[in-house]
Amino acid sequence: MLPTLLIVDDERATREGLRSALEEAFDVYTAAGTAEALKILKSEPIELLLTDLRLGAESGMDLLDSALALPEPPVAIMMTAYGSVDTAVEAMRRGAWHFVTKPLNLDEVEMLLKRARRNRSLESENRQLTHQVQQSHKLERLIGKSAAMRQVTELIQQVAPTRATVLIEGESGTGKEVVAHTLHHLSGRPAAKLVIVHCAALSPQLLESELFGHEKGAFTGAAQRRIGRFEQADGGTIFLDEIGEIDPATQVKLLRILSERTLERVGSNTPIKIDVRVIAATNKSLRGLVDAGSFREDLFFRLNVVRIHMPPLRKRREDIVLLANSFLQEFAKDNQRPLKPLNDAALHMLLSYDWPGNVRELRTVIEHGVVMSNESVIDTRHLPHFLRSAPPPAEESTPSTKITLENPPAFNLHALEADAIRCALGAANGNRTHAADLLGLSRRTLQRKLKDLHL
């Protein structure tokens, strides 16, 4: 994919001359003034900005300031017919990467832009690596010792280093986006972009343009070429959340990308090669949508290369304490509050609730408890009111607690005792006295069991 360049000059001849000279090496956008330029910068992934110092009655310096204040600023080069050392120094001081004077040497301009692009690529890679380190705590959201979560983590570790397309299924709030982050982080391209698209939030017309981009004049209002999300993710990963919501026309285009690794922008017949790893997610059964006739079967097969099913929280209750403890630490830190444990009544309430909103709902409940508690512990009265009035969990939601001759436990008594102690210590944030109280033991007995069980 060609690097994107925005040329800003109030003289049409200059803009078009530069476009003609540079469009083989760059994906060129143009603007005549500050307002038009900022609109493009805010809507497109512009890597390079080449702007005149004087834009009629406006100042290129003001545009420079606004451009460099964006979340992902371009590398800026100033050009002017009124060059001076003072002007150059001021432009560099305010963040310009370089400064050129008119009349322009086109070879020099192209060379500078290519050097600037290489510089931006290095900076972008460094930022991405830093971001990965800062966001690495998100991996902790895949907390779980349940058999279902062990299967998920094992599958992620096996699939992540490959290029295979992954379909993540599961109810809302089970952590599908976290799985996508983890797959990308553990892939061979973690420094590249992870681009996220929430398909259900966009109309069919907007979704097509958002995914594949469009050419200038492709439809009413298409005043500039637009780079789509797939092109933005080139070399990296795209995560298509709620894939079951896309319309039939978009399904056809997506099928072509998966089968041929090429796309066409809206309004263009020119194929563009891309290298993108696709991860999709849905809270519906895609197989059911295929049977209902609303989703293409051939696209389903392309997406369903590797399927990861995220279990609902009610079917992995043994993970609730571990998740709650992690959220307690997170929100205590975020809200600058002391770390407080859940008392046994609050813990029992969490374990007795059915969690229709899954891990996302548990996270919200723990945040509420951290914020509302002014005591040394978090009690039931610090948790949201709906938990107290909730009916007991459905019988089918806790199959792991039913131990019969036909369904014996898959662990021995020592393992069960060790798990109970670990859960209590987790709920007590490592405080052995409080953990002993939760278990109904003396502190001395707990210490002896820790030693006997080699914990």
N, C-alpha and C positions, 0 to 999 in steps of 0.2 A: 504494500500500500504506500502511495506517495505521501511524503510529509505535507501537512496543510500549512498554507501561507496566506495571510491576509495583507493586501496592499491597500493603503489608505492615502489618497491624494485627491485634492479638489480639482485637479486638471484631468479631464477625461482622457486626453491624448497620452498623458504620462501613465495613467492607470492601465490603459489598454496596451500600451507599448510594453510595459513591464509584464503584463499577463502573457502576451504573445511570446516574449523572450524566455519566460520562466515556466510556462505551463507543462513543458515536457518533463521537468525535474520535480515540479511541485504541484499539489492540488490547490489551485489558486482561487481565492475569494477576493473581491474588491469592494471598497466603500469610498464614498466621496467626503464623508464627514464623521464627526465623533459619534453621533447618535446611531447612525447606521453601522459603524464599526463595532460599537459596544453590543448592539443587538446580535451581531454575528458571533462575537467573542463569547457571549453568554449562552448561545445555543449550539455552537459547534466546537469540536475539539481542536482549536487552532493552536498549532505548535510555534509558528513564527509570525511576527508582526513587523512589517516594513512600512513605516509611516512618515509622511512629510512633517516637518516642524510647523509649517504654517498651512492651515486648512481653511482658507478664506478668512473669515472673522474669528475662527476658532484656533486653538493652540494644540499642536501635537504633544506638547508636554502634559497637558491635561489628560489627553487620551492615554499617554504612557502611564500616568499615575493610576488611572482607572483600570487599565489592563493588568498592571502588575498587582493590583489589589484583589484580583479574582482568585478563587480557590485553586485553579490550575492555570497560572499565568503563562502567556507565551514568552518566548525569547524575543526581545524587541531591538530593532535597528532603526535609528533615526536617519532621515535624509533631508537635506535642505540646500537651497541655493544661497543661503545667507550664513555659510559656515564660518565659525570662529572658534578659537581655542576655548573661550569662555562658554560658548554655547555647548561645545562638545563635552567639556568638563561637567556642566550642569546636567546634561542628558545622562552621562555616565553616573553621576552622583545620585540621580533619581531612579537608576535601575536599568538604563539602556545597556544592551550588551555591546553595541558598537555604534559608530557614527560615520556616515558617508555624505559627501557633498556633490551637488549637481554642478555641471552635467555629469551623469552617472556613467561609470565604466561597467557595462553589463556583465562582463566576465568577472570583474571584482565583486560585484553584488552577488552573483550566483555562488562564487567561492565562499563569501562571508556567510551567506545563508546556509550553505552545506556545513560549514564549520559550526555555526550556531546550532544547527540541528543535532550534530554529534554531541555538542556540549549539553543540549537539553536531554538527549537520550541518557547520558551518564547521570545527570542530576535526577531524572525521572526514576532510573533504576535504583539509585541510592535512596530516594524517597520511598519507593515501593518496598525495598528491603527493610527500611526503618519502620514503615507502616506494618509490615508483616510481624516484626518483633513486638511492636506495641500492641498488635491485635492478637498475639499468640495466645493470650488468656482465653480467647474464644474457644480454643480447643478443649478447655476445661468444661465447656457446656455439654460435651459428650460424656458426661459423668454417668456411671452405671456399672453395677456389678451383676445385674440380672443377666440371665442367660440370653435374653433377647438383645440387650445392649452389647453383650460380648460378641454376638454374631454380627451386629452392625459394625463395630469397630474393626473386627477381623476382616470383614468384607471391604471396608474403606481402605485399610492398609494394603490389601491385595490389589484393588482396582486403581487407587489413586495414581501410581506411577505410569499407568498406561494412557492411551489416547481414547479408550472406549467411551462411548456415550453412556451416560448413567441416568436412569429414571428413578426418582425418589418419590415414593408414595407414603401417605400417612395423613392422619387427621390434622386439622389446623392446630398449630401450637406445639407440635411434637419435636420440632427442631430441624426441619428439612433444610432451611437456609444455612444453619450451622454446619450441616453435613456438606453442603455445597462449598462453603468456605474451607472446610477441612480437606475435602478432595483437592481443591485448588492449591491449598498450602502444601500438601504432601505430594503434589504432582512434580513433573520435571520442569515446570514453568511457573514457579511461585513468584518470580520477580515480574512476570508479565501481568497484564490487567485481568481482574475478575470483574466482568460487566454484568450487572443484575437488572433484569427486566421483569416487572410485575405485570404480566399479561392481562390480568383481569381489570387492571386500572385504566386500560386504554381502549378506546373504540376501535373497531376493525380498520377504519381509515387511518387513524393515528398510529396504530400498532404496525401496520405495513411500512409506513414511512419511518417509524422509530427503529424498526428492526433492520430494514434494508437500505434506508436513506432515499433521497430523491435528487433529481437534477433540477436546475433552475428552469422554471416554467412548466414543470411536470403537471401542476394543477394550480388552481387559483390560490394565490397567497404564497406560492413557492418562488420567492424572490431571489433565493440563493441556493446553490447546491448544498445538500445536507448529507453528512456522513452518518450512516446508520450504526446501530449498536454492534452488529456483527463485524463491521469494519473496525470499529473502535476496539473490539476484543481480539483483533488479528494477532496471532502469536500467543494468545492467552486462553481464557475460559469465559464462556457466556452461560449465565444461569437464567433459565426461563421458568419463572415461578408461575404456578397455576396454568400450566400448558394446556389443560383441557378446555380453557376458555377461548382459544384462538378460533377464528372463523375459517371456513373451508378454503377461501382464496389464499389466505396466509399459510394454511397447512400445505398447500401445493408448493409454494415457494420454499417453505422450510424443508420439505422433502427433498427438493433439488439441492439445497445446501448440504444436507446430510449425505446425499448419494454422490454428488459431484464436487463438493467443496468449492462451489462458485455461487455468486449471487449477481443480480442485476438491480441497480437502483431503480426506483419508480421513475418512469419517463425515459429509461435508457434500455438499449438492447445490447450493451457492451458487458460481457461477463467479466467479473472480477474474482480472481483466485484468492481464497482466504484459508488460513490455518487456525481453526478455532475448535477447542474442545467444548462439546455441548453437554450441559447438565440440565435436566428438566425436573420439575416437581409438580405434584398435583395432590389435592385432598380428595379427589374422586377416583373411581376405578376407570382407568382408560379403557380397559377391556370392556367394561360395561358401556362406555360411551361408543365404542366401536360397534357393539351389538345393537345399540340404539340408533346407529346410523349417523351420529353427529361428529364422529372422529374417524379419519381415514385409517384403515387397517394397515396399509403399507407404511404410513408414518409411524403408527404404533410399533411396528416391528423394528423400524429404524431407531426409535427412541429406547426401546426396551432391550437394549443389548445387555446391560447389567441393571438389575432392579434391586433397590434397597428399600425395604419396608421399615418405616419408623413406628415402633409400637406405641400405643397410647399409654399415658402414665398410669392409668388404672390397672393396666396389665403388667406393670413392673413396679409394684408398690415398694419393693425392697430398695429402690433407688430414691425414694422421696426424701429420706433423711440426708443422704449424701448431697442431693441437689439443694435442699433447703440450707444446709450448712454452707455450701458454696455461695449461695445468694446472700446469706447473712453477712459473709465477709465482704462481698462486693458492695452491698448497699451501705454497710457501716462505713466503709472507706469513702464511697461517693458522697454520703451525707455528713461526713465528718462526725460520726457518732461512735461511741465506744461499742466494741463487739459484745453483743449480749446473746446468751443461749435461749433457745425455746424451752420452756418448762415442760414437764411431762404431760400436762393437760393440753397445751398447745400442740405438742407433738402428736398426741393421740387424735386430736381434731384433724390434723393434716392427713394422718394415716387412714382416717375414717371417711374422708371425702372422696367423691368419685372423679373429680377433675375433668369435667367436660372440655375445659380449655387447655388441658394438658400442661406441659412444662411452662408455657408462656403464662398461664393462669397462676401456677405456683410461684413463679418469679414475681408477679404483681402482688400476690398475697404477702410474700416475705418482705417486699419493699414497704408495703403498708405497715407491717408489724414493726419494722425497724424505725420508721418515721413516727409511729404513734406511741411507742413505748418510752415512758419516762422513768422506768424502774430498772432494776439490775437484770431482769429477765424479760422475755416476751411471753405474755400470758394470752389466754383465749380472748380476753376482752380487747387486746391490741390488734387482733386479726379482724378482717372484714366481717360484717354482720351476717352476710349470706352463708358463711361457713357454719355458723351456729344453728341456723334454721334448715340446713340441708338434710335431706333424707339419708339414711344409711346407704352405703354402696350396694349396687345390685349384686346378687349372688354370683352371677357369671363373671364379674369383674375381678374376683379374687381366687382364681382356681389354684394358685400356688399355696394358699393357706389350708386347703382341704387335704388332709392326710388320711388315707384309708388303706385297707389291704390291697385294693385295686390300684391305688395311686400313692405308693409309698414315697417318702422323701428321698431325694437324690443325694443326701448328705448324711453323715453320721452325727451322733449327739455332740461330739467335740466340735465339729464344724459348725453346727447350729449355735452352740454356745459362743464360739469365737465370733460368729457373725453378729450375734446380739450384743456382744461387748463392743465390737467395732462401731455399730450403729449408735450405741449409747455414748461412746466417746466422741463420735462425730457430732451428736446433738448437743453435747456438753462442751464442744470446742476444746476437747483435750483435758478438761477439768475432771480429774479422777473422783473427787469427792461427789461432784454433781452426777457423774456417770454412775457411781455406785448407788446413789439415791434413786436414779431412774430404773436401775436393775433390781432394786430392793435388797441390795447387799451392803455389808459394811465395807469401808474403804480397804481394811486389811484383807478381807476375803477377795475383793476385786484384785488387789495387788498379787495375791497368791495365784489367782486364776490367770492373770497376765503372764506370770512367770511359768506356770505349768503349761500354758498353751503357746508359749514362745511368741507372745505378741509384743 
